Amino acid sequence: MIQATKDMLNSKFDMKDLGQADVILGVRISRTQDGLVLNQSHYVDMILDYSELALSNEVALSLLITFDQMITL
């Protein structure tokens, strides 16, 4: 299915397969044995630097949602 989609897009657009993505739209993608981990910390750091808030006090916050939980939200 993925190859068919790539072939269809390639027939309509000039494109090149760059392999597996590391970052898409500011979201860093890490692959683990349990699945994918999505992380926006580098994007947040860039926004904090831009808004000159990078030296503000930090607060640790952890949020873990599984795909099954997302379906039921």
Biopython code that builds the backbone (N, CA, C, O; Angstrom):
import numpy as np
from Bio.PDB.StructureBuilder import StructureBuilder

atoms = [
    (1, "MET", "N", (0.820, -1.188, 0.000)),
    (1, "MET", "CA", (0.000, 0.000, 0.000)),
    (1, "MET", "C", (0.872, 1.264, 0.000)),
    (1, "MET", "O", (0.585, 2.224, -0.715)),
    (2, "ILE", "N", (1.926, 1.251, 0.799)),
    (2, "ILE", "CA", (2.819, 2.420, 0.838)),
    (2, "ILE", "C", (3.488, 2.610, -0.510)),
    (2, "ILE", "O", (3.575, 3.730, -1.013)),
    (3, "GLN", "N", (3.970, 1.496, -1.108)),
    (3, "GLN", "CA", (4.645, 1.602, -2.402)),
    (3, "GLN", "C", (3.680, 2.084, -3.479)),
    (3, "GLN", "O", (4.066, 2.871, -4.343)),
    (4, "ALA", "N", (2.432, 1.623, -3.440)),
    (4, "ALA", "CA", (1.439, 2.072, -4.420)),
    (4, "ALA", "C", (1.181, 3.575, -4.278)),
    (4, "ALA", "O", (1.040, 4.277, -5.279)),
    (5, "THR", "N", (1.120, 4.063, -3.050)),
    (5, "THR", "CA", (0.920, 5.496, -2.810)),
    (5, "THR", "C", (2.113, 6.292, -3.321)),
    (5, "THR", "O", (1.947, 7.330, -3.961)),
    (6, "LYS", "N", (3.323, 5.799, -3.034)),
    (6, "LYS", "CA", (4.522, 6.483, -3.526)),
    (6, "LYS", "C", (4.558, 6.510, -5.052)),
    (6, "LYS", "O", (4.920, 7.522, -5.652)),
    (7, "ASP", "N", (4.182, 5.397, -5.674)),
    (7, "ASP", "CA", (4.173, 5.335, -7.139)),
    (7, "ASP", "C", (3.159, 6.312, -7.724)),
    (7, "ASP", "O", (3.445, 6.980, -8.717)),
    (8, "MET", "N", (1.972, 6.400, -7.114)),
    (8, "MET", "CA", (0.949, 7.311, -7.599)),
    (8, "MET", "C", (1.417, 8.756, -7.473)),
    (8, "MET", "O", (1.277, 9.535, -8.416)),
    (9, "LEU", "N", (1.974, 9.123, -6.314)),
    (9, "LEU", "CA", (2.468, 10.489, -6.125)),
    (9, "LEU", "C", (3.614, 10.801, -7.081)),
    (9, "LEU", "O", (3.698, 11.904, -7.620)),
    (10, "ASN", "N", (4.492, 9.825, -7.286)),
    (10, "ASN", "CA", (5.633, 10.008, -8.184)),
    (10, "ASN", "C", (5.180, 10.220, -9.627)),
    (10, "ASN", "O", (5.849, 10.921, -10.386)),
    (11, "SER", "N", (4.047, 9.620, -10.014)),
    (11, "SER", "CA", (3.540, 9.806, -11.378)),
    (11, "SER", "C", (2.958, 11.206, -11.583)),
    (11, "SER", "O", (2.868, 11.676, -12.718)),
    (12, "LYS", "N", (2.567, 11.867, -10.509)),
    (12, "LYS", "CA", (1.944, 13.197, -10.607)),
    (12, "LYS", "C", (2.889, 14.335, -10.238)),
    (12, "LYS", "O", (2.688, 15.472, -10.667)),
    (13, "PHE", "N", (3.918, 14.039, -9.446)),
    (13, "PHE", "CA", (4.834, 15.066, -8.957)),
    (13, "PHE", "C", (6.278, 14.611, -9.146)),
    (13, "PHE", "O", (6.571, 13.415, -9.167)),
    (14, "ASP", "N", (7.162, 15.578, -9.281)),
    (14, "ASP", "CA", (8.585, 15.290, -9.327)),
    (14, "ASP", "C", (9.042, 15.086, -7.879)),
    (14, "ASP", "O", (9.083, 16.035, -7.096)),
    (15, "MET", "N", (9.381, 13.852, -7.532)),
    (15, "MET", "CA", (9.758, 13.593, -6.144)),
    (15, "MET", "C", (10.904, 12.605, -6.070)),
    (15, "MET", "O", (11.211, 11.896, -7.028)),
    (16, "LYS", "N", (11.524, 12.579, -4.904)),
    (16, "LYS", "CA", (12.662, 11.717, -4.660)),
    (16, "LYS", "C", (12.494, 11.115, -3.273)),
    (16, "LYS", "O", (12.171, 11.831, -2.325)),
    (17, "ASP", "N", (12.707, 9.816, -3.142)),
    (17, "ASP", "CA", (12.593, 9.137, -1.846)),
    (17, "ASP", "C", (13.860, 9.399, -1.039)),
    (17, "ASP", "O", (14.949, 8.979, -1.431)),
    (18, "LEU", "N", (13.715, 10.091, 0.085)),
    (18, "LEU", "CA", (14.854, 10.419, 0.939)),
    (18, "LEU", "C", (14.997, 9.437, 2.102)),
    (18, "LEU", "O", (15.813, 9.658, 2.997)),
    (19, "GLY", "N", (14.223, 8.366, 2.099)),
    (19, "GLY", "CA", (14.303, 7.387, 3.176)),
    (19, "GLY", "C", (13.396, 7.754, 4.333)),
    (19, "GLY", "O", (12.476, 8.559, 4.191)),
    (20, "GLN", "N", (13.667, 7.156, 5.471)),
    (20, "GLN", "CA", (12.835, 7.406, 6.645)),
    (20, "GLN", "C", (13.061, 8.829, 7.160)),
    (20, "GLN", "O", (14.185, 9.329, 7.210)),
    (21, "ALA", "N", (11.955, 9.455, 7.538)),
    (21, "ALA", "CA", (12.014, 10.832, 8.024)),
    (21, "ALA", "C", (12.478, 10.878, 9.477)),
    (21, "ALA", "O", (12.132, 10.006, 10.275)),
    (22, "ASP", "N", (13.259, 11.894, 9.812)),
    (22, "ASP", "CA", (13.673, 12.148, 11.193)),
    (22, "ASP", "C", (12.817, 13.244, 11.819)),
    (22, "ASP", "O", (12.514, 13.203, 13.011)),
    (23, "VAL", "N", (12.431, 14.227, 11.000)),
    (23, "VAL", "CA", (11.628, 15.359, 11.467)),
    (23, "VAL", "C", (10.591, 15.683, 10.404)),
    (23, "VAL", "O", (10.916, 15.767, 9.219)),
    (24, "ILE", "N", (9.340, 15.866, 10.825)),
    (24, "ILE", "CA", (8.269, 16.292, 9.917)),
    (24, "ILE", "C", (7.500, 17.410, 10.605)),
    (24, "ILE", "O", (6.968, 17.219, 11.698)),
    (25, "LEU", "N", (7.439, 18.571, 9.971)),
    (25, "LEU", "CA", (6.692, 19.723, 10.490)),
    (25, "LEU", "C", (7.035, 20.033, 11.947)),
    (25, "LEU", "O", (6.148, 20.316, 12.752)),
    (26, "GLY", "N", (8.307, 19.981, 12.275)),
    (26, "GLY", "CA", (8.752, 20.324, 13.619)),
    (26, "GLY", "C", (8.641, 19.204, 14.638)),
    (26, "GLY", "O", (8.954, 19.409, 15.811)),
    (27, "VAL", "N", (8.206, 18.030, 14.220)),
    (27, "VAL", "CA", (8.070, 16.894, 15.134)),
    (27, "VAL", "C", (9.194, 15.901, 14.843)),
    (27, "VAL", "O", (9.286, 15.367, 13.737)),
    (28, "ARG", "N", (10.044, 15.657, 15.837)),
    (28, "ARG", "CA", (11.127, 14.686, 15.685)),
    (28, "ARG", "C", (10.559, 13.282, 15.889)),
    (28, "ARG", "O", (9.797, 13.049, 16.827)),
    (29, "ILE", "N", (10.929, 12.348, 15.013)),
    (29, "ILE", "CA", (10.430, 10.982, 15.047)),
    (29, "ILE", "C", (11.571, 10.052, 15.432)),
    (29, "ILE", "O", (12.608, 10.018, 14.770)),
    (30, "SER", "N", (11.370, 9.297, 16.508)),
    (30, "SER", "CA", (12.345, 8.282, 16.929)),
    (30, "SER", "C", (11.659, 6.934, 16.867)),
    (30, "SER", "O", (10.495, 6.801, 17.244)),
    (31, "ARG", "N", (12.375, 5.948, 16.396)),
    (31, "ARG", "CA", (11.819, 4.602, 16.314)),
    (31, "ARG", "C", (12.392, 3.745, 17.437)),
    (31, "ARG", "O", (13.603, 3.719, 17.655)),
    (32, "THR", "N", (11.515, 3.048, 18.145)),
    (32, "THR", "CA", (11.925, 2.142, 19.207)),
    (32, "THR", "C", (11.327, 0.771, 18.919)),
    (32, "THR", "O", (10.547, 0.609, 17.981)),
    (33, "GLN", "N", (11.698, -0.210, 19.732)),
    (33, "GLN", "CA", (11.130, -1.545, 19.525)),
    (33, "GLN", "C", (9.638, -1.565, 19.835)),
    (33, "GLN", "O", (8.927, -2.461, 19.380)),
    (34, "ASP", "N", (9.153, -0.592, 20.601)),
    (34, "ASP", "CA", (7.731, -0.524, 20.949)),
    (34, "ASP", "C", (6.916, 0.314, 19.960)),
    (34, "ASP", "O", (5.687, 0.315, 20.027)),
    (35, "GLY", "N", (7.571, 1.018, 19.055)),
    (35, "GLY", "CA", (6.852, 1.846, 18.087)),
    (35, "GLY", "C", (7.558, 3.154, 17.844)),
    (35, "GLY", "O", (8.787, 3.212, 17.868)),
    (36, "LEU", "N", (6.802, 4.202, 17.612)),
    (36, "LEU", "CA", (7.347, 5.522, 17.311)),
    (36, "LEU", "C", (7.217, 6.444, 18.520)),
    (36, "LEU", "O", (6.247, 6.372, 19.275)),
    (37, "VAL", "N", (8.216, 7.312, 18.688)),
    (37, "VAL", "CA", (8.179, 8.349, 19.712)),
    (37, "VAL", "C", (8.211, 9.683, 18.983)),
    (37, "VAL", "O", (9.109, 9.936, 18.180)),
    (38, "LEU", "N", (7.233, 10.533, 19.261)),
    (38, "LEU", "CA", (7.156, 11.862, 18.651)),
    (38, "LEU", "C", (7.549, 12.896, 19.690)),
    (38, "LEU", "O", (7.051, 12.872, 20.816)),
    (39, "ASN", "N", (8.449, 13.814, 19.312)),
    (39, "ASN", "CA", (8.995, 14.765, 20.264)),
    (39, "ASN", "C", (9.113, 16.134, 19.611)),
    (39, "ASN", "O", (9.646, 16.256, 18.508)),
    (40, "GLN", "N", (8.621, 17.156, 20.285)),
    (40, "GLN", "CA", (8.708, 18.519, 19.758)),
    (40, "GLN", "C", (9.642, 19.399, 20.572)),
    (40, "GLN", "O", (9.567, 20.623, 20.456)),
    (41, "SER", "N", (10.512, 18.834, 21.386)),
    (41, "SER", "CA", (11.341, 19.647, 22.276)),
    (41, "SER", "C", (12.244, 20.613, 21.507)),
    (41, "SER", "O", (12.419, 21.752, 21.941)),
    (42, "HIS", "N", (12.824, 20.194, 20.377)),
    (42, "HIS", "CA", (13.695, 21.116, 19.637)),
    (42, "HIS", "C", (12.890, 22.264, 19.036)),
    (42, "HIS", "O", (13.403, 23.378, 18.929)),
    (43, "TYR", "N", (11.653, 22.021, 18.645)),
    (43, "TYR", "CA", (10.786, 23.077, 18.141)),
    (43, "TYR", "C", (10.437, 24.057, 19.264)),
    (43, "TYR", "O", (10.447, 25.271, 19.060)),
    (44, "VAL", "N", (10.134, 23.532, 20.432)),
    (44, "VAL", "CA", (9.828, 24.375, 21.590)),
    (44, "VAL", "C", (11.045, 25.223, 21.945)),
    (44, "VAL", "O", (10.907, 26.415, 22.220)),
    (45, "ASP", "N", (12.230, 24.626, 21.940)),
    (45, "ASP", "CA", (13.461, 25.382, 22.229)),
    (45, "ASP", "C", (13.642, 26.528, 21.236)),
    (45, "ASP", "O", (14.041, 27.628, 21.618)),
    (46, "MET", "N", (13.350, 26.270, 19.968)),
    (46, "MET", "CA", (13.489, 27.309, 18.949)),
    (46, "MET", "C", (12.496, 28.457, 19.214)),
    (46, "MET", "O", (12.859, 29.626, 19.079)),
    (47, "ILE", "N", (11.265, 28.135, 19.584)),
    (47, "ILE", "CA", (10.263, 29.159, 19.888)),
    (47, "ILE", "C", (10.673, 29.959, 21.125)),
    (47, "ILE", "O", (10.521, 31.180, 21.159)),
    (48, "LEU", "N", (11.194, 29.266, 22.141)),
    (48, "LEU", "CA", (11.642, 29.961, 23.353)),
    (48, "LEU", "C", (12.804, 30.904, 23.048)),
    (48, "LEU", "O", (12.854, 32.022, 23.561)),
    (49, "ASP", "N", (13.727, 30.454, 22.218)),
    (49, "ASP", "CA", (14.842, 31.324, 21.829)),
    (49, "ASP", "C", (14.327, 32.552, 21.073)),
    (49, "ASP", "O", (14.753, 33.678, 21.329)),
    (50, "TYR", "N", (13.417, 32.315, 20.149)),
    (50, "TYR", "CA", (12.865, 33.409, 19.345)),
    (50, "TYR", "C", (12.141, 34.432, 20.224)),
    (50, "TYR", "O", (12.246, 35.638, 20.001)),
    (51, "SER", "N", (11.413, 33.944, 21.214)),
    (51, "SER", "CA", (10.638, 34.854, 22.068)),
    (51, "SER", "C", (11.424, 35.324, 23.291)),
    (51, "SER", "O", (10.880, 35.989, 24.173)),
    (52, "GLU", "N", (12.718, 34.970, 23.334)),
    (52, "GLU", "CA", (13.620, 35.353, 24.417)),
    (52, "GLU", "C", (13.156, 34.835, 25.787)),
    (52, "GLU", "O", (13.382, 35.476, 26.814)),
    (53, "LEU", "N", (12.513, 33.679, 25.782)),
    (53, "LEU", "CA", (12.070, 33.049, 27.025)),
    (53, "LEU", "C", (12.926, 31.836, 27.384)),
    (53, "LEU", "O", (12.598, 31.104, 28.318)),
    (54, "ALA", "N", (14.013, 31.618, 26.657)),
    (54, "ALA", "CA", (14.829, 30.427, 26.864)),
    (54, "ALA", "C", (15.443, 30.372, 28.259)),
    (54, "ALA", "O", (15.741, 29.285, 28.752)),
    (55, "LEU", "N", (15.637, 31.519, 28.905)),
    (55, "LEU", "CA", (16.260, 31.531, 30.230)),
    (55, "LEU", "C", (15.221, 31.501, 31.357)),
    (55, "LEU", "O", (15.582, 31.642, 32.525)),
    (56, "SER", "N", (13.956, 31.322, 31.029)),
    (56, "SER", "CA", (12.905, 31.250, 32.045)),
    (56, "SER", "C", (13.031, 29.955, 32.848)),
    (56, "SER", "O", (13.735, 29.032, 32.438)),
    (57, "ASN", "N", (12.355, 29.894, 33.978)),
    (57, "ASN", "CA", (12.366, 28.678, 34.787)),
    (57, "ASN", "C", (11.681, 27.539, 34.049)),
    (57, "ASN", "O", (10.671, 27.734, 33.373)),
    (58, "GLU", "N", (12.253, 26.339, 34.192)),
    (58, "GLU", "CA", (11.710, 25.166, 33.521)),
    (58, "GLU", "C", (10.762, 24.414, 34.446)),
    (58, "GLU", "O", (10.910, 24.455, 35.667)),
    (59, "VAL", "N", (9.792, 23.728, 33.856)),
    (59, "VAL", "CA", (8.880, 22.858, 34.580)),
    (59, "VAL", "C", (8.839, 21.541, 33.834)),
    (59, "VAL", "O", (8.590, 21.515, 32.628)),
    (60, "ALA", "N", (9.081, 20.445, 34.543)),
    (60, "ALA", "CA", (9.051, 19.126, 33.911)),
    (60, "ALA", "C", (7.602, 18.673, 33.763)),
    (60, "ALA", "O", (6.811, 18.780, 34.701)),
    (61, "LEU", "N", (7.260, 18.166, 32.582)),
    (61, "LEU", "CA", (5.918, 17.679, 32.312)),
    (61, "LEU", "C", (6.040, 16.470, 31.405)),
    (61, "LEU", "O", (6.672, 16.538, 30.351)),
    (62, "SER", "N", (5.450, 15.389, 31.803)),
    (62, "SER", "CA", (5.512, 14.175, 31.012)),
    (62, "SER", "C", (4.102, 13.734, 30.663)),
    (62, "SER", "O", (3.231, 13.685, 31.532)),
    (63, "LEU", "N", (3.873, 13.415, 29.405)),
    (63, "LEU", "CA", (2.562, 12.984, 28.943)),
    (63, "LEU", "C", (2.763, 11.799, 28.015)),
    (63, "LEU", "O", (3.427, 11.911, 26.985)),
    (64, "LEU", "N", (2.197, 10.685, 28.379)),
    (64, "LEU", "CA", (2.318, 9.481, 27.567)),
    (64, "LEU", "C", (0.918, 9.003, 27.228)),
    (64, "LEU", "O", (0.143, 8.649, 28.117)),
    (65, "ILE", "N", (0.599, 8.993, 25.950)),
    (65, "ILE", "CA", (-0.700, 8.515, 25.486)),
    (65, "ILE", "C", (-0.439, 7.432, 24.451)),
    (65, "ILE", "O", (0.297, 7.650, 23.489)),
    (66, "THR", "N", (-1.036, 6.277, 24.646)),
    (66, "THR", "CA", (-0.895, 5.208, 23.665)),
    (66, "THR", "C", (-1.896, 5.431, 22.542)),
    (66, "THR", "O", (-2.854, 6.190, 22.690)),
    (67, "PHE", "N", (-1.666, 4.763, 21.423)),
    (67, "PHE", "CA", (-2.548, 4.896, 20.284)),
    (67, "PHE", "C", (-3.969, 4.464, 20.649)),
    (67, "PHE", "O", (-4.933, 5.093, 20.215)),
    (68, "ASP", "N", (-4.108, 3.406, 21.436)),
    (68, "ASP", "CA", (-5.432, 2.939, 21.855)),
    (68, "ASP", "C", (-6.157, 4.012, 22.661)),
    (68, "ASP", "O", (-7.367, 4.178, 22.513)),
    (69, "GLN", "N", (-5.438, 4.740, 23.506)),
    (69, "GLN", "CA", (-6.056, 5.809, 24.272)),
    (69, "GLN", "C", (-6.483, 6.963, 23.384)),
    (69, "GLN", "O", (-7.502, 7.601, 23.647)),
    (70, "MET", "N", (-5.713, 7.241, 22.328)),
    (70, "MET", "CA", (-6.053, 8.322, 21.412)),
    (70, "MET", "C", (-7.361, 8.013, 20.687)),
    (70, "MET", "O", (-8.164, 8.912, 20.438)),
    (71, "ILE", "N", (-7.571, 6.757, 20.355)),
    (71, "ILE", "CA", (-8.779, 6.365, 19.641)),
    (71, "ILE", "C", (-10.016, 6.630, 20.486)),
    (71, "ILE", "O", (-11.068, 6.989, 19.957)),
    (72, "THR", "N", (-9.890, 6.451, 21.801)),
    (72, "THR", "CA", (-11.062, 6.595, 22.678)),
    (72, "THR", "C", (-11.274, 8.017, 23.173)),
    (72, "THR", "O", (-12.265, 8.282, 23.854)),
    (73, "LEU", "N", (-10.359, 8.956, 22.847)),
    (73, "LEU", "CA", (-10.523, 10.337, 23.308)),
    (73, "LEU", "C", (-11.702, 11.015, 22.679)),
    (73, "LEU", "O", (-11.970, 12.182, 22.968)),
]
sb = StructureBuilder()
sb.init_structure("model")
sb.init_model(0)
sb.init_chain("A")
sb.init_seg("    ")
for serial, (resi, resn, name, xyz) in enumerate(atoms, 1):
    if name == "N":
        sb.init_residue(resn, " ", resi, " ")
    sb.init_atom(name, np.array(xyz, "f"), 0.0, 1.0, " ", f" {name:<3s}", serial, name[0])
structure = sb.get_structure()
